[in-house]
Amino acid sequence: MKRTSVLLVLFLFILFSLTAAPDFMQADLLMDLEEFARCETELMVQKGLASTDKEQAEVLWRLARLQVSIGDELPDNDKDAKYIEYEKGEAYALASIEKYPNALAYLWKSSNSGRWGQTKGPLNALGKAKGMVEDLTMVVNDFNTLDSTETWYVLSSLYDELPGGFISFGDKTWAISYMHKAMETLPTKLLYPGHYKKFAEELYSRNWSASKRAKKFKKMESDWKGSATNVEKYRYYEGKNDGKVQPFYSSVLLTQMSDRQEAVMVLSYIKAKHQIFKNLQPSDAQEMADIEELYSEWT
């Protein structure tokens, strides 16, 4: 009887090992908690459990996402080490796409590529820009993924930081529209102070008056309705409904305030939210310190 019980347990263990599918809940939680070393270990365990191309792709894009954070944590003066981590991240994303094309692999391929270019310098960042736009366009057009706050954030940052005119295709107004969408798609489980800070900085820099906004929004509404693809349409998202929209951080419509008034309102909102938000991450403290400094400077 005892021998039969042992054999049954062994059989069930082998059966479970053969049929177990990856479970990414723990890895995603560790990522949210910024426990990057433990997250990598967990993902390697899940990689061993992945038996289909789709499951392998799920692991690989998460590893690509992780590499952005690992590279970001390294000192700014250790550029060679940063290059290695971002290149590793891009390789993971490419492997994910090869296994099973998916929107998040294209997003984190773009993010790793962009970080590599930023670390290398302005000319290299420009060189990466076209490929980044192609990747992000795949996300929002081909995969019709419109609820990824990271995708809209990267698109916004790209158009905000690139020069315009004859040098490149930067456009600060498109950047703000993309960031409006990034703000509307923020997950509720994390604070995301970096999104608020970036959004406020973009608005403060553009510096349109309330009257200029109202005028511009009318033209943007026409472009919003007339655009054929997602990536084109959301360039004008700020002007939908002629700007007669009340965002979640405001008590008035977009047409009733200037850019800089909106920027201050955005910072006021995240400052208040920070006071009551429970799920704070290690990186939130530095972001909030920067926000407090900006708020003091602008008010």
RAWOKA-V632637 format. One record per backbone hydrogen bond with DSSP energy under -0.5 kcal/mol. NH is the residue of the N-H (numbers start at 0). CO is the residue of the C=O. Records with the same first field share a line. If there is no record, write none. Layout:
NH = CO + CO
//
This chain:
4 = 0
5 = 1
6 = 2
7 = 3
8 = 4
9 = 5
10 = 6
11 = 7
12 = 8
13 = 9
14 = 10
15 = 11
16 = 12
17 = 13
18 = 14
19 = 15
27 = 23
28 = 24
29 = 25
30 = 26
31 = 27
32 = 28
33 = 30
34 = 29
35 = 33
38 = 34
39 = 35
40 = 36
41 = 37
42 = 38
43 = 39
44 = 40
45 = 41
46 = 42
47 = 43
48 = 44
49 = 45
55 = 51
56 = 52
57 = 53
58 = 54
59 = 55
60 = 56
61 = 57
62 = 58
63 = 59
64 = 60
65 = 61
66 = 62
67 = 63 + 64
68 = 64
69 = 65
70 = 66
71 = 67
72 = 68
73 = 69 + 70
77 = 74
78 = 76
81 = 77
82 = 78
83 = 79
84 = 80
85 = 81
86 = 82
87 = 83
88 = 84
89 = 85
90 = 86
91 = 87
92 = 88
93 = 89
94 = 90
95 = 91
96 = 92
97 = 93
98 = 94
99 = 95
105 = 101
106 = 102
107 = 103
108 = 104
109 = 105
110 = 106
111 = 107
112 = 108
113 = 109
114 = 110
115 = 111
116 = 112
117 = 113
118 = 114
119 = 115
120 = 116
124 = 116 + 120
125 = 121
126 = 122
127 = 123
128 = 124 + 125
129 = 125
131 = 127
132 = 128
133 = 129
134 = 130
135 = 131
136 = 132
137 = 133
138 = 134
139 = 135
140 = 136
141 = 136
142 = 137
144 = 138
145 = 143
148 = 146 + 184
151 = 147
152 = 148
153 = 149
154 = 150
155 = 151
156 = 152
157 = 153
158 = 154
159 = 155
160 = 156
161 = 157
166 = 163
167 = 163
169 = 162
170 = 158
174 = 170
175 = 171
176 = 172
177 = 173
178 = 174
179 = 175
180 = 176
181 = 177
182 = 178
183 = 179
184 = 180
185 = 182
194 = 191
195 = 191
196 = 192
197 = 193
198 = 194
199 = 195
200 = 196
201 = 197
202 = 198
203 = 199
204 = 200
205 = 201
206 = 202
212 = 208
213 = 209
214 = 210
215 = 211
216 = 212
217 = 213
218 = 214
219 = 215
220 = 216
221 = 217
222 = 218
223 = 219
224 = 220
225 = 221
226 = 222
232 = 228
233 = 229
234 = 231
235 = 232
236 = 233
238 = 235
239 = 236
241 = 238
242 = 239
243 = 240
244 = 242
246 = 244
249 = 246
253 = 242 + 244
254 = 242
255 = 252
256 = 253
258 = 207
261 = 257
262 = 258
263 = 259
264 = 260
265 = 261
266 = 262
267 = 263
268 = 264
269 = 265
270 = 266
271 = 267
272 = 268
273 = 269
274 = 270
275 = 271 + 272
276 = 272
279 = 277
283 = 280
284 = 280 + 281
286 = 282
287 = 283
288 = 284
289 = 285
290 = 286
291 = 287
292 = 288
293 = 289
294 = 290
295 = 291
296 = 292
297 = 293
298 = 294
//
